[in-house]
C-alpha cells in the first residue's frame, strides 16, 4: 500500500509552503510537483513523488534551489506532529482538535494537522493558533 494524499491535503501543503513553511529536502520525504515539471511521471499519484535517490532527483530538476522552488513538501503524519510539537502544540491540543472536527471519523487527520500548522504559521502564539479551525484554501 502506498501513501496517498487527497486534493485537499495537496492544496493545504501548497498553502503551508506559501505561508513560509520551510524544510530541507531529505531521503524519505514526499513531495508534490504541481506543475508537472519532473519527468518521468510519478508512479504513486499524479505529481506526488517519494524522495528515494536524492542525488538523482537534484540532478533531474537542476539542483537544490530549483527543487525547493518547484516542489512542495508533503509532511507525513509524523512530520506534522513533530512540527506541531516544535510550535508548542501538545498531544492534548491535537486530540481536542481532531475530536472537534470529527477528523478521525472522516479520515482527515492529516488535513487537520496541516490546518493546525497553517494556524501556527499565521499566529504568534500556540494558544492563538489553536483558536480558529478555518479552512485552508
N, C-alpha and C positions, 0 to 999 in steps of 0.2 A: 504494500500500500504506500503510495507516495503522498507527500504533503500537497494539499490543495488550498488555494486562497480564493475567497469569494470576491466578487466585483467590489463589494463594499469594503472589504479588507484592503484590496489594492488601492482603492480611492483614499482610504484612511491613511495608508502608508505614504502615499503621494503627498497628502496633506501634512503629515509629520515631517517629511523632507522639506517642504516649502516653509514650514514653521520653524525650521532650524535644527531639527534632529540630525546630528552628525554621527558618523561611525567610520571606523577603519575597516575596509573590506578584509575578510579572512576566510580561509577554507572553512566550509560548513555553513556559510551564510546563504540565505535565499535572497534573490534579487529580482527586481521587476524591470524589464525593458519595455516601457510603454510605447516607445517609438518604433519598435521592431528593427532596431539597427544592428543587432547581433545576428550573425549567420554562422552556423545553421540554426534553424528554429529550435525552440525548446522541446525536449522530449516529455516535459511534465504537463504544462498547460501553456497556452499562448503567452509569450513574454516572460514567463517565470523560469528562472534558472537556479540551480544549486551550484554554488561555487566550490568545485572539487579541485580543479587544476588551476591554481592562482596564476601562475606564470603564463599559461596558455590564454587565459581569459584577458589578462592585461595586454598581451600582445595583440590579441584579436580586436580589441577595442581602441588600441592606441595609447595605452598607459594608464596609470592610476588616476590622474586628474580627469581624463576623458571618461574613465569608468565611473567615477563618482558623479560626473555631470549627467551621464545618460542613465545610470542605474539608480533604482530606488531600493533601499534596504527593506526587506520584509522580516521584521523581527519575529522570531518564534515566540511561543508562549513563555518559554524560559527566559529568552532575551527581554521580553516586555516586563516580566516580573522583576528581573534584575534591575532594569532601568527605573521602574517604579520605586523599588527599594532605594535606589540611589537618590531619588527625588524625595524620599521620606514618606512614601506611601506604603503602609504595612499591610499584612495579610488580612487583618480585621476590616480595614477600609475597602480592600479589594473584594472581600467576601460580601460585604454590605452592598457594594456597587453591583456585583453580579446578581445578587438576590433582588435588588431594587429594580433591575432592568430585565429580570427573567432570562438572563443570558444563558444559564445552564439549560433551561427548557427549550430555548430557541436555537441552541448551538452557536451562539455568538460571543462566546467568552473572549476570544482573541480580539474581536472587533471592539468590545468594551475596554479591553486593556489598551488598545490603540487610542480609544477616545479619552481614557484617563491620561495617557501620555500627552495627548494634544492639550488637555487642560493644564498639565504641568508646564508645558512649554509656553502657555499663554498667561499663566497666573504666577504671581511672585512667591506664594507660599503653598505648602501641601494642603492646608486647610481650604484655601481658596480654590485649589484645583479640584477638590472633592465636591464643591458646591454644585456645579452645573452638570447636567447629563448631556446637554446639547449634541446635536448631530454634527458630524464632520461631513462637509460637502466637497 
